[in-house]
Amino acid sequence: MKITDIKINLMEGPKTEDAKQFVGGASKVLLRIETDEGIFGIAEGGRNYNLFKAYLEETINPLLIGIDPRNPKMIWEMLTHGTGPGLATK
């Protein structure tokens, strides 16, 4: 099994004045990680869609496309190797 694509989507809540917003604001970035076997996973990212999208496309996708998602330790080490705090969190 290999990661074949990582898609990024912006999920926005209602923008009416009477809407209750969840903690952190009314928008979230969602990632959909797809594999060559049709299995996918969904993860939550940060709130800055444009920044997160650019970083994902330029930095993260090249590292993860083609990697076996069943080895989270290796993925974690790839994402945190040589980085400061904040790139990847547990």
Protein Blocks (a to p, Z undefined) as FASTA:
>chain_A
ZZfbdcdddddddfbfkbccdehijbdcddddddfkopacdddddfblmlmmmmmmmmmm
mmmgopafklmmlmmmmmmgopaehiacZZ
